[in-house]
Amino acid sequence: MRVFLWVIALVLLGAMLAGCGKPPAVAGARHDLVADMVGFDRLLVPAVLRCASPEDDAPAMAAVSARWEILKTRYADALQTDADAKADFARLDAALSAAAAATHPGARYLALDDARSALRALRQRRGITYYLDALVTYHQHLARLARLLAGKSADTLTVDDEAALTRELPVLASLWEDTAQAPCDAALYGFTPADTAALHTAQATETAALRALQQALDTRDKPLILQRATAAIAAFNAVYGLFGG
């Protein structure tokens, strides 16, 4: 049985929220900007997850596009005096337009991935700590593993593939350890105590999935390698999905 991990791995991003009112200064009103990012992620996360789903992703993508138009209007005046933010927004606009126009889930994911990278850069320049940025960085490394195994079966998984996995997995596991331990502001994301507990459980599941994948690699059990790689990707998707609306 073939394992299409690249499609399964189409997950993630980072972004901005809703609302109306007077546009705040991009460099000054940090609270408003961060609130917008959290709200936008509530729409963006489901849209990304739909890239790996047989469900129709058009409504989710339409919601993202509509919210983005609101945000462009909200910050239009402030962008005139912030060249870096203006460039970030231009990159975001191009990426989200490409995502909306994409007819293949892989192409849509790549466009959304560019958008989340631009959002991460915007936040980092402003010193904004945002847990989803850590998840995005981890997911971009996880996607390398998914691409390596895309379309592979136990019959087509090569010695070179196994060697590449052996090199990549310790790096991935170390990055995940840092990601799982990074501070996550539960109040910022509107998490209840039950949501926070669910996040911790999902993080622990990903940690266990990576260890299980390493064990499968150690035994060179090809069907088990593919099965456990799929499980690691699914476990991460569960973590990321908690930040969607």
N, C-alpha and C positions, 0 to 999 in steps of 0.2 A: 504494500500500500504506500502510495507516494504521500509525502508530507509537504504541504505547501506553506512553509513557515514564513515566507516573505509576506504572504497575504495575512496570515495570522498576526504577524508582528506590526501591522499597520495601526499604530496606536500613538498617540500623544500629541503634544504641543504646549504652548503657554500663551497667555493673552490678557484681555481687558473687559469691563461691564457696562451696564445699562444706565438708563436714566435720562433726565432732561436737566434743564437749568443752565445757568451761566457757565461758559467754559472756563475751567480753572487754568492757571498758568502751569504748563507742563513741568517746568523746573521747580515750581514752588509748592503747589497744592498736592503734595505726595499722597496724602490720604485719599483724595478723590481719584487720583490716577491708579493707585493700587486697588481700590474698590472696583474701579472699572475693569481692571485686569482680571480680578477674581470672577466678576460677573460674566465677562466674555468667555472665560475658560469653561463656565458652566454650560455654555452652548458649544464651544469648540471641542471639548473632550468627546461628547457623544458623536459629533460629526466625524472625528478621526476614527473612533471605534467602529463606526459604520463602514469604514473602508475595508474592514476585515469581516463584514457581515453580509449575508445574502439579502438582508433587508434593504429597501429602497433608501438611499442616503440623500436623496434630493431635498426632502423637507428639512433635515438637519443642516445641510449646507446652505439652504436658503435662509434659515434663521441666523446663521453666522454672518452671511453677507449683509442681511438687513441691519444687524447690530453694528457691523463695521461701518456702514454708512452713517449711522448715528454718531459713532465715535469720531469719525473724520470731521463731521460738522462741529461736534463739541470742542475739539481741540484745534480747529482751523486757525483761529486768531493767535493762539499761543505758539503755534508752529512757525509763524512768521518771524519770531525772534529767537528761535532755537534751531540752528542749522542741523545739528546732529539728530534731533528728534524729527525734523522734517525729512531727513534722509531715511530714518528708520520707518517712518510712516509711509514713505514712497515705496520702500522695499516690501512692507507689509501689504500695501494696496496691490502691488503687482503679484505677489504670491497668492493672496486670497482671490484675486481675479482669475489667476491660472487654476487654482483649486476648483473654483466654481465652474470653470469651463471644461475641466478634465472629464473625459469619458471612461477612463480606466482607473480603478482604485489605486494602483501603484503610482500613477502620475499625480493623482489627487493627494496622496500621502506625501510625496516628495515636495509638492507645493506648500502643503501645510507645515511640513518640517522646516522649510525655509522661513515661513512666517514665525514659527515659534523661536527659531534662532535669532531672528531680528528682534523679537520681543525680549528675549533674554539679554541681548546686547543693550537694548534701551534701558532695562532695569539695572544692569550691572554698572552702566555709566552713572547712574543716579544713586548707587549704593543701596539699592533696594534688595533686601533678602526675601526670597520668594521660593518656597519649597518646590514648586513645580519645575523650576529651573534645574534643580538637582535631578528630578525625575527625567526631564528632557535629555540631559547629558547622558544619563544611564541608558535611556532608551535608544539613543543614537548609536551607542556601542552594542547594545543588544541586537539592533537591526543588522549589524555586520554579521553576527552569528546567523541570523535568520536568512540573510542573502546567501551565505555560504551553503546552507542546507536546503535552499529553495528547490523544490521539485525532486529532492533526493529520496531514494528508497534504500532498503537494506542492500539491495543488489547493486546500486549505483554509488553508494557512499564509498569513496576511495581512501586509500592510505594517506594521501595528501590532505584530504578533507579532515581526517582524524587528527593529523599532525597540526593542522591549522586550528582546530578546536582545542587541542591540548595547549597551544600557545595563547589562545584568546581567553579561555575560560578563567584562568587565575586573575587576569587583568579585570575581567568582567565582575568576578566575585569580590575583588577588592573594592572596585568602584561601587558595587551595590552595598557593601558594608558601610562605606562612607555615606551613601545616599540614605540608607535606612536610619543612620544615626544623626543625620542633619536635622536642625530644628524645624519643626512644622508648627506654625501658629494656628492652632485649632480655631480660635475665635475669628481670625481673619477669613478662614474658609467656611465659617458658619457651622463648624462641626459640633455636634452634640457629644456627650460622653460615649454614647453608643457608637457614633461615627468614628471617634478616636480609637475606641477598642477594635472596631472593624479594620481600621487602618493598620493597627499594630498586628492584628492577626494576619492580614494580607501580606504585610512585610515579612513576617515570620515564614509564611508559606513560600514566598519567593526565595528566601534564604535557604530553606530546606530543598527547594526544587533545584537550585544551583549545586548544592552538595550532592544530590542524587544524580545529577547529570555528570558530575565529576566521577562518581563511582562507576557509572556506566562506561565512561571513557576509559577508566582504569582497567575494566574487564574486557574492553573492546567488543562489547555486545552491540552490534549495529542497530538492530530493531529497538533495543532499549535506549540507545543514544538518541535516536529520532523521537521516540516516545517522550523521553524526559526533557529534551530540548523544547518540544511542543508544550509540555507542562510548565516549563520555566517562563515561556513567553506568555502563556495564558495567565499564570500567576501574576506577572507584572501588569498585564492588562487589567486585572482585578484591582490592583493598587491604584493605577491611573484612573480607572473608572469612578472611583470614589469622589473625584474632584469634578465630575460632570453633574449637570442638573438633573 
